Amino acid sequence: MTISNPTRQNVTRYRLIAVVAAALSLIAAVGFSFVPQQALAASLTRVTNFGTNPTGLNMYVYAPDRLAARPALLVMVHYCTGSASAVHNGGGRDYVSAADRYGYVIVYPEATREGHCFDVSTQNALRRNGGSDSTGIMSMVSYARQRYNVDPSRIVVSGISSGAMMTNVLAAEYPDVFSAASAFAGVPAGCFATTDGSMWNSQCSGGNLQKTPQQWGDQARAMYPGYTGGYPRMQLWHGTNDTTLAYPNFAEELDQWTNLHGVSRTPTSTDQPQSGWTRTRYGATGVVEGISAQGVGHDVPTAGMVGRAITFLGLDRPSTDPTTTTTTTTTTTTTTTPPPSQGCSVKAAVTAWNTGLTETITITNTSSTAVNGWSLQFALPGGQTITGGWSATYSPASGQVTASNVSYNAQIQPSAQVSIGLQATHTGNSGTASGFTLNGVQCAVA
């Protein structure tokens, strides 16, 4: 696919963003850090021949010296005019310090076209496996998963500006891969769509493209037709003085992601992480989180707040084996609050290929009482064996399985939903699980 070169006006925009990026790198170099800077053997390493790469992206990896046995994976996406090295040493440096501390892997896609922006505009870019940048990025994810024994339940994505736009797109196109996302100064998935081969949408960048939550949600769902499972937890950041990707895009992103999660657009909580910064959370478990930075421009990541993104993405917790139930999980299970009889329903959907599959399971609390801590029991069809999972711990890997909550989704409010998922091999029977019981109570099948 050939993508037209940016116009002179757009090149001017890219140069303006480059100035912002330079300032971002300078400020971040002296800003917040998780651990004292020290000489480490680990370094940013380029990877070639990592798989399908239709737009010629570069791939870089940072694997810390002390890598967790089953590490999380962060995909960190740079801004326009940026590079893997620039974001690694600049606006994304706090992610690197945290990787040294917690042992997770960072993959850096690098755009190589003129302007170094990621394609979030063309028809190919805005559909799953469409053959543009997102396809190459997912090849990088697949490579890293195998190379570093990545925990498939802890694959997350974050990005700045153009990278934030790509973060929204990746989370919409591959909701069965990413468990969480954090986008700094972006726009809704699909907002930058164009029909003339251009990669700049002035109506969107100016904050003048406004839709209903349902319309935004439908636009994202169209990127993965037929998918009925849950979507990644989403954290959105925006400065009120952003003149590159205007502040109204923040509200449009919140509209899109609350709709995708099926939660109210009315916040369940509001606080101030620091003076002038307002954080709103949506849904009973805070599956969508928005941070509005008063008086801040397009360089919102430089304000020393990346640590909160690290926590939201779950990168600051120890690695766990998703197929192992720990003593702590067992203790939690015995102290759960069961729903009343007939107080739950479950919807399961499978996407299968050759000898593998992924299954998304959505649990709905149909009772009038909140569930605080849960275990879902179900039976896998014969020949299926779990190889990984997300949003729950699973044990054993086959037969009669128990999925138990993780820290961020332990509570299910009345009428609320929790989506979990697993990846498995099969020997021919790729059917859905059956016989669902929640905390010992049989659930209806939706």
C-alpha positions in Angstrom: 0.0 0.0 0.0 1.3 3.5 -0.9 0.6 6.3 1.5 0.7 9.8 0.0 3.4 12.2 1.3 2.2 14.9 3.8 1.3 18.3 2.4 3.5 21.4 3.1 0.9 22.4 5.7 1.1 19.0 7.4 5.0 19.1 7.4 4.7 22.4 9.3 2.5 20.6 11.8 5.0 17.9 12.1 7.8 20.4 12.8 5.6 22.0 15.5 5.1 18.6 17.1 8.9 18.0 16.9 9.4 21.2 19.0 7.0 19.8 21.6 8.7 16.4 21.5 12.1 18.0 22.1 10.7 19.8 25.1 9.0 16.6 26.3 12.4 14.8 26.2 14.2 17.5 28.0 11.6 17.9 30.8 11.2 14.1 31.2 15.0 13.7 31.6 14.9 15.6 34.9 11.4 14.6 36.0 9.8 11.8 37.9 11.7 8.5 38.1 11.0 5.2 39.8 14.5 4.2 40.6 17.8 6.1 40.8 19.6 6.2 37.4 22.4 3.8 37.2 24.5 2.1 34.6 22.8 -1.1 33.3 23.8 -3.6 30.8 20.3 -3.7 29.3 19.9 -1.5 26.3 17.5 -0.7 23.5 17.9 -3.4 20.8 16.6 -3.5 17.3 14.8 -6.6 16.1 14.5 -7.5 12.4 12.5 -10.3 10.7 9.9 -10.3 13.4 7.0 -11.2 11.1 4.5 -9.6 8.8 5.4 -5.9 8.4 3.5 -4.4 5.4 4.5 -0.7 6.1 8.2 -1.3 7.0 8.1 -0.3 10.6 11.2 -0.8 12.8 11.0 -2.8 16.0 13.0 -2.1 19.1 12.9 -4.0 22.4 14.0 -3.2 25.9 14.4 -6.2 28.2 15.8 -5.3 31.6 18.7 -7.2 33.2 16.4 -8.7 35.8 13.5 -10.0 33.7 10.5 -11.6 35.4 10.0 -15.3 34.8 6.6 -14.5 33.1 6.9 -10.7 32.4 4.2 -8.3 31.4 4.6 -6.6 27.9 4.2 -2.9 27.3 3.9 -1.6 23.7 5.1 2.0 23.8 4.2 4.0 20.7 6.0 7.3 19.9 4.7 10.7 18.7 4.9 12.2 15.2 8.6 13.0 14.2 9.6 10.7 17.1 11.5 7.5 17.2 12.0 4.5 19.5 15.1 6.1 21.0 13.5 9.4 21.5 10.6 8.1 23.5 12.8 5.5 25.3 15.1 8.3 26.6 12.5 11.0 26.8 8.7 11.0 27.5 8.7 7.3 28.1 11.7 7.1 30.4 9.6 6.5 33.5 8.3 3.3 31.9 11.9 2.2 31.4 12.8 2.9 35.0 9.8 0.8 36.1 10.7 -2.0 33.7 14.1 -2.2 35.5 12.3 -2.4 38.8 9.4 -4.8 37.9 11.0 -6.9 35.1 8.6 -6.3 32.2 9.5 -6.0 28.5 8.9 -2.9 26.4 8.4 -3.1 22.6 8.8 0.1 20.6 7.3 0.3 17.1 9.0 3.0 15.0 7.4 4.6 12.0 9.7 5.1 9.0 7.5 7.1 6.6 8.1 10.9 6.2 6.9 12.7 9.3 7.3 9.5 11.4 3.5 9.5 12.2 1.6 6.3 12.6 -1.2 5.4 10.2 -4.5 5.8 12.0 -6.3 7.2 9.0 -6.5 4.8 6.0 -9.0 2.1 5.5 -6.3 -0.6 5.9 -5.3 1.0 9.2 -8.7 1.0 10.7 -9.6 -2.7 10.5 -8.1 -5.8 12.3 -5.3 -7.4 10.3 -5.9 -4.7 7.6 -2.3 -4.6 6.4 -1.1 -1.2 7.7 0.9 -0.2 10.8 -1.2 -2.0 13.3 -0.6 -5.3 11.5 3.2 -4.8 11.9 2.8 -3.9 15.5 0.9 -7.0 16.3 3.7 -9.1 14.6 6.0 -7.4 17.1 3.7 -8.4 20.0 3.6 -12.1 18.7 7.4 -12.1 18.5 7.9 -10.7 22.0 5.3 -13.1 23.5 7.3 -16.1 22.3 10.8 -14.7 22.8 10.2 -13.6 26.4 7.6 -16.0 27.7 5.2 -13.0 28.2 2.1 -13.4 30.4 -0.7 -13.1 27.8 -3.0 -11.6 30.4 -0.7 -8.6 30.9 -0.1 -7.2 27.4 -0.7 -3.4 27.5 -0.2 -0.4 25.3 0.6 3.2 25.8 1.4 6.1 23.5 1.9 9.8 23.1 0.1 12.0 20.5 0.3 10.0 17.3 1.1 7.1 19.5 -1.9 7.8 21.7 -4.1 7.7 18.6 -2.5 4.3 17.7 -3.1 3.2 21.3 -6.9 3.8 20.8 -6.8 2.0 17.5 -4.9 -1.0 18.8 -7.2 -1.4 21.8 -10.3 -1.3 19.5 -8.9 -3.7 16.8 -7.3 -6.2 19.2 -9.4 -6.1 22.4 -8.7 -9.8 22.9 -4.9 -9.2 23.1 -4.6 -6.0 25.2 -5.8 -5.9 28.8 -5.3 -2.2 29.4 -4.2 1.0 27.6 -3.1 4.5 28.5 -3.3 7.3 25.9 -1.6 10.6 26.4 -3.1 13.4 24.2 -4.9 11.3 21.6 -8.3 11.1 19.8 -11.0 8.4 19.6 -10.3 5.3 17.5 -11.4 6.2 14.0 -11.5 9.9 14.5 -8.6 10.5 12.1 -10.1 8.5 9.3 -9.7 9.9 5.8 -10.8 8.9 2.3 -8.2 10.6 0.2 -5.0 8.9 1.3 -4.0 11.7 3.6 -2.9 11.0 7.1 -4.1 14.3 8.6 -7.7 15.0 9.5 -8.0 18.7 10.4 -11.6 18.3 11.6 -10.6 15.7 14.1 -7.4 17.4 15.2 -9.3 20.6 15.8 -11.8 18.9 18.1 -14.7 19.5 15.6 -15.6 15.9 14.9 -18.3 15.1 17.5 -20.5 12.0 17.7 -22.7 10.3 20.2 -21.2 7.7 22.5 -23.1 5.0 20.6 -21.7 6.2 17.2 -18.1 6.3 18.6 -18.6 2.8 20.1 -20.0 1.5 16.8 -17.0 2.9 14.9 -14.6 1.1 17.2 -16.6 -2.2 17.0 -16.5 -2.0 13.2 -12.8 -2.4 13.4 -13.2 -6.0 14.6 -16.6 -7.2 13.1 -18.3 -10.0 14.9 -16.4 -9.6 18.2 -18.7 -9.8 21.2 -16.2 -9.9 24.1 -14.9 -7.3 26.4 -12.6 -4.3 25.8 -9.3 -3.3 27.5 -9.4 -1.0 30.5 -8.7 2.5 29.2 -6.9 5.5 30.7 -7.1 8.8 28.8 -5.0 11.9 29.5 -5.4 15.4 27.9 -4.3 19.0 28.6 -7.0 21.7 28.4 -4.6 24.0 26.4 -3.7 21.4 23.7 -3.6 23.1 20.4 -2.3 20.1 18.4 -5.1 17.6 19.1 -7.7 19.9 20.7 -9.1 19.3 24.1 -12.7 18.4 23.0 -11.2 15.1 21.7 -10.9 14.1 25.4 -14.6 14.1 25.9 -15.1 12.2 22.6 -12.6 9.5 23.8 -14.5 9.1 27.1 -17.8 8.8 25.1 -16.3 6.0 23.0 -14.7 3.9 25.8 -17.6 4.2 28.3 -19.9 3.0 25.5 -17.5 0.1 24.6 -17.5 -1.0 28.2 -21.3 -0.5 28.6 -20.9 1.8 31.6 -22.5 5.1 32.4 -20.9 8.3 31.2 -21.5 9.7 34.6 -18.3 9.3 36.7 -18.5 6.9 39.7 -15.7 9.0 41.4 -13.8 12.2 40.9 -10.6 13.4 42.6 -7.5 15.5 42.0 -4.1 13.7 41.7 -2.5 17.1 42.0 -3.6 20.7 41.9 -5.3 21.5 38.6 -5.6 17.9 37.5 -9.0 16.2 37.6 -9.4 12.4 37.5 -12.8 10.9 36.7 -13.5 7.1 36.8 -16.3 5.3 35.1 -18.0 2.0 35.9 -18.0 0.1 39.2 -14.4 -1.0 38.8 -13.0 2.1 37.1 -12.6 0.4 33.7 -12.3 3.8 32.1 -10.4 6.6 33.7 -9.9 10.2 32.4 -7.3 12.7 33.6 -7.8 16.4 32.6 -4.8 18.6 33.1 -5.8 22.3 33.5 -3.5 24.7 31.7 -1.4 21.9 30.2 -0.7 21.8 26.5 0.1 18.8 24.2 3.1 17.7 26.3 0.9 16.2 29.0 3.2 13.2 29.8 6.0 15.5 31.0 4.2 16.5 34.2 5.5 13.6 36.2 2.2 11.6 36.1 3.4 8.5 34.2 3.6 6.6 37.5 -0.2 6.6 37.6 -0.3 5.1 34.2 2.1 2.4 35.3 -0.2 1.6 38.1 -3.3 1.7 36.0 -1.7 -0.7 33.4 -0.8 -3.1 36.2 2.9 -2.9 35.5 3.9 -2.3 39.1 2.7 -5.7 40.4 4.6 -9.0 40.4 4.3 -11.4 37.6 2.0 -14.3 38.1 1.4 -17.6 36.3 -2.2 -17.3 35.0 -2.7 -21.1 35.1 -1.8 -21.3 38.8 -4.1 -20.7 41.7 -2.2 -19.3 44.8 -3.1 -19.8 48.4 -4.1 -16.1 48.5 -6.6 -16.6 45.7 -8.1 -19.6 47.6 -8.5 -17.5 50.7 -10.2 -14.8 48.8 -12.6 -17.3 47.3 -13.7 -18.5 50.7 -14.6 -15.0 51.8 -16.6 -14.0 48.7 -20.2 -12.7 48.9 -22.3 -15.0 46.7 -25.1 -13.6 44.6 -28.7 -14.7 45.4 -30.0 -17.7 43.6 -30.4 -17.1 39.8 -28.4 -13.9 40.3 -25.9 -14.2 37.4 -25.7 -14.8 33.7 -22.7 -15.6 31.5 -22.1 -15.1 27.8 -19.2 -16.9 26.2 -17.7 -16.4 22.7 -14.9 -18.3 20.9 -12.6 -17.3 18.1 -10.8 -20.4 16.8 -8.1 -21.2 14.3 -6.3 -24.5 13.4 -5.4 -25.9 16.8 -5.9 -22.8 18.9 -8.6 -20.5 20.2 -9.4 -17.5 22.4 -12.6 -17.4 24.5 -14.1 -14.3 26.0 -16.5 -14.8 29.0 -18.7 -12.0 30.2 -20.2 -12.3 33.6 -23.3 -10.2 34.5 -24.5 -9.8 38.1 -28.3 -9.9 37.6 -29.0 -9.7 41.3 -29.6 -6.7 43.5 -26.6 -7.4 45.6 -22.9 -6.5 44.8 -20.5 -9.4 44.5 -17.3 -8.8 46.4 -14.7 -11.3 45.3 -15.7 -14.1 42.9 -14.8 -17.4 41.4 -16.4 -18.7 38.2 -16.4 -22.5 37.7 -16.9 -24.0 34.2 -16.1 -27.0 32.1 -13.9 -26.9 29.1 -14.7 -29.2 26.2 -12.5 -32.3 25.9 -9.1 -31.6 24.2 -8.9 -28.0 25.2 -6.0 -26.8 27.4 -5.5 -23.3 28.6 -2.2 -21.7 27.7 -2.9 -18.2 29.0 -5.6 -15.9 30.2 -6.4 -12.3 31.2 -8.5 -10.5 33.8 -8.6 -13.7 36.1 -6.4 -16.5 37.3 -7.2 -20.0 36.0 -6.7 -23.4 37.5 -6.4 -26.2 36.4 -5.6 -25.8 32.7 -8.2 -28.3 31.4 -11.4 -30.0 32.5 -13.3 -28.4 35.3 -11.7 -24.9 35.6 -12.0 -22.2 38.2 -11.4 -18.6 37.2 -10.9 -16.2 40.1 -10.9 -12.4 40.2 -7.8 -10.3 40.1 -7.4 -7.1 42.2 -9.1 -4.6 39.9 -12.3 -6.5 39.1 -13.1 -8.2 42.4 -16.4 -6.3 42.8 -19.4 -6.7 40.5 -22.1 -4.3 41.2 -25.8 -5.1 40.5 -26.4 -5.1 36.7 -22.7 -4.7 36.0 -20.5 -6.9 33.9 -16.9 -8.2 34.1 -15.2 -9.7 31.0 -12.4 -12.2 31.3 -10.7 -14.3 28.6 -8.4 -17.2 28.0 -6.3 -18.7 25.2 -6.2 -22.4 24.7 -5.1 -25.2 22.3 -7.7 -27.7 21.1 -7.7 -31.1 19.3 -10.7 -30.4 17.1 -13.4 -29.3 19.5 -13.3 -25.5 19.6 -16.7 -25.1 21.4 -17.4 -22.7 24.3 -17.1 -23.6 27.9 -20.3 -24.7 29.7 -21.8 -25.2 33.2 -21.0 -21.8 34.6 -21.4 -21.3 38.4 -20.5 -18.0 40.2 -19.4 -18.6 43.8 -21.3 -21.8 43.7 -24.5 -20.4 42.2 -25.5 -21.6 38.7 -25.6 -18.9 36.1 -28.0 -18.5 33.2 -26.3 -18.7 29.7 -27.0 -15.4 27.8 
